[in-house]
Amino acid sequence: MISKEFLPHHVAYFSMEVGLDSSMPTYSGGLGILAGDTLRAAADLGLPMVGVTLLHRKGYFRQSLDARGNQTESPAGWNYEEALEPMVPRVFVPIAGRAVMVRAWRYIVRGVFGHIVPVYFLDTDLKENNSWEMSLTEALYDGDARHRLCQEVVLGMGGVAMLQALGYKNIGTHHMNEGHAAFLTLALLEQDVVHGDLAAAAQSDCEAVRQHCVFTTHTPVPAGHDQFPVDLVRDVLGDQRLAALEAVRCINNRMLNMTYLALHLSRYINGVAMRHGEISRDLFPDHAIDSITNGVHAATWTAPPLRNLYDRFIPEWRRDNFYLRYAIKIPLAEVQRAHRLVKQEMVAQIAQRTGAHLAEKVLTICFARRSAGYKRADLLFTDLERLEAIAERTGPFQVIYSGKAHPHDQVGKAMIRRIFEFSEKLKNSLRVVYLENYDMDLARTLCAGVDLWLNTPERPLEASGTSGMKAALNGVPSLSVLDGWWVEGHVEGVTGWAIGDDRELDIAGEAKSLYDKLEHAILPLYYGKPDGYAEIGRSAISLNGSYFHTQRMVLQYVRNAYLGVEP
């Protein structure tokens, strides 16, 4: 537990999306899951943290796939009034010359020792607002540029105002999880200058704000950072605030760049993996950018049979996830037994959801993540003839896919259709199943129940990735491109296998590496030396599970980003 003497001030953690429970569809993917895991770890460690996000009354979306893989979306409504507690205060944010009213709903995250971390969901669905303003907190990543800009005003400026109204007087650090929340810096600056006159802001005012802000960037390409036209910003925030944004050098080519706003007004900046930190320093050479590699919340993502196993052999693991290092002492037969139980449950769930009956004794590979072009879900199918030959010569295998494409991402939607097409072409030699509505519950099932976790991003676009970390916690090794976290977690033939190496390979070269590993290393080991395969799974727990967790990650944030600031 972190004592108040060690960290005497609150940390306010801002994120556009937060994944806390599958029944609360307030997340779209890894960014939100990371936020939820961070808040859970903070509660476990006794950290004085408070979370801020938007309510997203209609959630992200529910995914429906037809027989050809065409995706349609529908609202993912949820019973937020039952899950959350309404707060009394009302605050206002400036949007297009109007004062938009904001309220908050509270969710309590409780740690292993009973410490609580409150999370506040901001909501504009109030009768005092007009219908468009009420819609600002309706759905995650919905609407046009104006809608997105105003959502970010509510999150950043509304979040600062709400925390003050709720009585938080000793916030020493405002942590921005990606640039969506960067307007919080503008709110802090406006509070610090004389009578709120931003024209009077001095460099010392900017420095005062900077001392209270931390920024984590997740996007390794310039095009992935939120940008808004200057004329739109002026219309929404007014001339004075636009002038302040220009003064802190976050406007280029008549576009407001939210990442630049966060960069220029933060005292500590980090990427989310070693390599991502290197890439970010190349993207933003004028800023000192550190690296803190992501992690996952161990107790959340470990399946019950594995949790029971760790409770028996490593009883300290929940209190201190580093003790998972001692998983190396767990008898292989126990690891194999626990995995069989989880796999049986997974196969049963898939049959119930889809009617597809997977074989429990066949090597099962999983590729499950947001459907986006750079993630290259179709790399496995580059050479269908070789894929079929491997299954026939070396041993059978089956593949599970899952993941949503953003409603406006036509490339991601086309990728899902391609997987369906390959599934049909391979139906006589290889079972391929695509599961709808990838969420936290399904992720827990797949990460623990499959035999091999597949990840094939285009380098260097995987900032970190965390799904393979979840698999490792459950003794499931990875077969992955050397990008993101896998650069640090990969030990060939010990924690899993690499697709390619650090050399630049074309798609054909990477596919050949993938097939070679399947044919000559993975399948022969799985069917010929099952104890050897289980040993790799156990090593993944010991080497990867004991390090790539949010307890370690949050402790690094405390030491490197949160300490030494007076509220």
Secondary structure, DSSP 8 states (H G I E B T S, - for coil): ---TTTS-SEEEEE-S----BTTB----SHHHHHHHHHHHHHHHHT--EEEEEE--TT-S-EEEE-TT--EEEE-----HHHHSEE-S--EEEEETTEEEEEEEEEEEEE-TTS-EEEEEEEE---TTS-HHHHGGGSSTT-S-HHHHHHHHHIIIIIHHHHHHHTT---EEEEEEESGGGTHHHHHHHHHHSGGG-GGG--HHHHHHHHTTEEEE----SGGGS-EEEHHHHHHHH-HHHHHHHHHTT-EETTEEEHHHHHHHT-SEEEESSHHHHHHHHHH-TTS--EE----B-HHHHS-HHHHHHHHHH-TTTTT-GGGGGGGGGS-HHHHHHHHHHHHHHHHHHHHHHHS----TTSEEEEEES---GGG-TTGGGS-HHHHHHHHHHT--EEEEEE----TT-HHHHHHHHHHHHHHHHTTTT-EEEEESS--HHHHHHHHHHSSEEEE---TT--S---HHHHHHHTT--EEEES-TTHHHH--BTTTEEEES-SS---HHHHHHHHHHHIIIIIHHHHHH-HHHHHHHHHHIIIIIITTSBHHHHHHHHIIIIITT---
